[in-house]
């Protein structure tokens, strides 16, 4: 049954009808006809306890379990197509009481270790007492022939979890909130779920994925919490700060935060200020005073910024000293051995890396950063020192490894990231630090303040640190502006490489990247000519069609693989040339539907065997991280397997596929740290809000051999001309410079 047909079953006949009287119906769930993916509508088949036959019931929630006893309140309606049905307004669940109902419930597959065979054994042995035995006397399950100790324990544990899950679902429904959130709440809190709901509902917005402030607020309202309750206002302030952090800020002016929270809560800003004052006194918020400005922090970002600043200054002051007298001689010897003639800027960078505890190496494409990094590694290793290499993403680490012919890993793997209900944690920290004499960290522009804090705390005493990056690229997705702030502080030694060395293949890309960064239009050639091409097209639809043609026809005829060699980027997620639509078009063009290709659909997208996909969140249990790219190599009804770089295969259960998205096209932000032989970038006037110089610069510097821009010349002009970047509120630079306490 389709959702459209299913939902139409709850629509009564049009016209004037007599008011229907509320009725009650009790029975056992015989089957589930339809269940919407969002959990907001379902159609079930019910076997009433007092009459024979089957009844169709429509529900405004997830379906109950097969075999479950339910009590409904609602009304009988007659549908012109589906006939008589019971439209339920409320639902109360209870355990099945008949032997047949108990067996059907246990054999439905919802209780682990209890399929049809074991269900029959249990019911034959215990009869109507079966569920009571499972819940209150689970040790007796071993008395049933064919059920061992481990199976008995699985059955009892699974039944307990199902009972608690049902209780949470019922609680939500009885308070006017969709029961679809029950599974998420139980996953986070387990048996404490009801306690959280009743006593601290606003925790849900912070700790349960998919539950925002509005849902938590609705739950709190159902408990009778007033609009101006101080607890609600405090939760609103916290939520406003969360949203601000998502925009990249570590802190925000007090008046701005109060205004944002007041609008969200629909209360007076003076009341928000009053509650905020109490939160500051209880240290539930942190504050800094800079001149006449009062800046409010969430405590975790305040601590991250303070600890990062302290550790950078400590490393700078207390790193082990290298033999400085022979640095020039060793650099000259390295040049002779490798045949490299260093420019003065590169030579200065080598000196700085060998002299200072911390140094920053920055510069655009083709300026020789990789040559300097190789030189630093060789010179340090020649002294018998251990050097570790890292980068924020797997693709950036792989690039660094290929460029240096040394092992490099992601910061998360370097720190031995670990999962758990508490979120991000690392085995390597200030107690158990990394084992290295020097660490070189690439693509530091992608590092947010929280990850940088964890990394710095794990840097051992005496270790030297080289931070490498391009400050003109897009800032980190997370809060903070680490690389820019370190440079802005003026207290950490830095070398900025400006001379362009890369010539020959790809030089057009390099020269145009520098032109864009300087505010000049790139020198483009027509399709099929040169390495920096532009195709003018009349609108977004024509541009999207050309993106597909390039990937399906034009570039493959030249010998390029559209999946391995080509990456489509976009400034936005929506519109004709946004990542969402382009992914759908490219999936159908490059990996079309086929009986031989199993697929799985959710409310957002369809995954198919062979699809190119991206991990969208850090998963510490699976050791895959936000931005990792892979291909679906196996798909079954309840799980899929994805092969990532280095043949690393990860299994996903059906409900975990929400962590993936199609990656035929990706946002420019997601492409940071990567390089591809060819990038395709549509630029249309519908992208106007995102057209910025640093976005265009970041996109074109992802390409090694060819850039293909297509769309509107006006959009290209806008992107090059717009060098306004949104200010991020951070104080890392001020802390490093001693203007604010670190």
Beta strands, then each sheet from edge to edge (+ up, - down):
strand 1: 23-35
strand 2: 42-48
strand 3: 55-59
strand 4: 69-79
strand 5: 83-94
strand 6: 251-253
strand 7: 285-290
strand 8: 293-298
strand 9: 358-363
strand 10: 387-391
strand 11: 409-410
strand 12: 417-418
strand 13: 425-426
strand 14: 438-442
strand 15: 464-469
strand 16: 493-497
strand 17: 532-536
strand 18: 566-570
strand 19: 599-601
strand 20: 606-608
strand 21: 612-615
strand 22: 629-636
strand 23: 639-644
strand 24: 648-653
strand 25: 660-662
strand 26: 665-667
strand 27: 676-683
strand 28: 703-711
sheet 1: 1+ 2- 3+ 5+ 4- 1+
sheet 2: 6+ 8- 7+
sheet 3: 11+ 10+ 14+ 15+ 9+ 16+
sheet 4: 12+ 13-
sheet 5: 17+ 28+ 27+ 18+ 26+
sheet 6: 19+ 20-
sheet 7: 24+ 23- 22+ 21- 25+
end
